[in-house]
Amino acid sequence: MPRIQGVDLPNDKPTHISLRYLRGIGPTTSLRLCEQANIDPQRRAKELTDDDLAKIATLLDREYLVEGTLRRTEFGNIERLKQINCYRGTRHKRNLPARGQRSKTNARTRKGPRKTVAGKKGVKDMK
């Protein structure tokens, strides 16, 4: 099982598909990587030699933000937004959607499971 940047790539998939398991590498970038490293994108990942893996690793180090460095950059950007107290930063602090989505309803993924308020009475109970 080939390993690049601390991530195990699946053996039985083509190289251009298995490179997508790295954070920050998508379809276009994986094909571009294969082209730059002179590797057939349709070749299976288990057929890659150590030289091929070394070429890909050096290209990733030189030209792309992937895995750990990308995660650190994203985390730093979010922390900066929180520190300057901008709108997006406050939304991140409160764990709410930050890109203008409706949050009165339909934000369950971001807000988590419903928290029922105890003692709240309905209209029928008021009579």
N, C-alpha and C positions, 0 to 999 in steps of 0.2 A: 504494500500500500504506500504510494508516494506521499511524502510529507513536505509541504511548503509553508513557511511562516507559522509553523506550529499547528497546522490544520491538516488532517488526513484527507486525502482526495480519494473518492470512490474509484476502485479498480476497473469495474466493468463498464464505465461510461466513457464516451469520447472525451478527449482532452479539453475541448472548448466548453463542454458541459461541466466537467469536474472542476475546472478553474473557477467556476461561479460559486463554489462553496466557500471561497475566500470573501470576507467582508470587504466591500468596495469594488468588487469585480463583477460586472454584468455581462450580458451577451456581446455587446459591441467590443468592450475592452478585452474580453477573453479571446475573441477572434483576432483582434489587433496584436495581442501578446503572442499568439501562435504564429502570426505572420512575421513579427519582429524577430522571434527566436528561430525561424525557419523550421517549424514543426507542423506536421499535418494535423489540422484540427480534428479530423475524424479518427485518428489513431487512438486506441484505447489508452487510458492512463497507466495501466500496468505494463504497457510496452515501452514507456518512456525510459530512456537511459539516465544514468546519473549526470551525464553532461547536459542533457536536455533540461533536467530539473535545475541544474546549476544556472543555465542560461535564463530560465524563467525567473529564478530567485534573484539574480542580479538585476534583471529588468525591473522587477517589482521594487527592489530596494532603491534603484536609481530614479524611476520615473513616476511611481504611483504611491498614493497613500492607501495602505491596506491594513487590516487587522488592528493591532495594538496602537499604532500611531494614529490611525483614523478614529478609533474609539476615544483616544485621549483628546484629539482635536475637537471632536463633537462635544465631549463632556466639558471641555474648556469654554467652548462657545456658549453652551447653556448656562454654565456658571457665571460667565460675564453678563449675560442677559439678566440673571437673577440679581447680581450685585448692583447693576445700574438701575434696577427697579423699573424697567420698561414694561409695557403691557404683556409682551410675550414672556418675560421673565416671571412676572407675577402669576401668569397662567401655569407656567412650569412649577412654580412653588406650590400652588394649590392642587396640582395634579389634575388640571382641567385641559380641554382641547385648546391649543395655542393658535390655530389657524382659522379662526372665525366660524367654526362649526357651532350649531345650535347646542346649548347645554341644558336648557330647561327640561327637555326630554332627549332621549337617544344619545346619551353620552355614557352609557353603562360600562363600556369597555374601559374608558379612561377613569371614571369615577369609582368603579368597583360595584359590588353588590349593594342593593338598596339597604339603607339604614332606616328602619321603622321608628317613628317618633311615638313614644309611649304616652298615653293619656289624651291623644288627639281625638276629638269627637266629631262625628259626622252631622249632617243636617237633621237626620231622623232622630238622633239621640238628644237633640236640643229641646224637643217637645216635652 
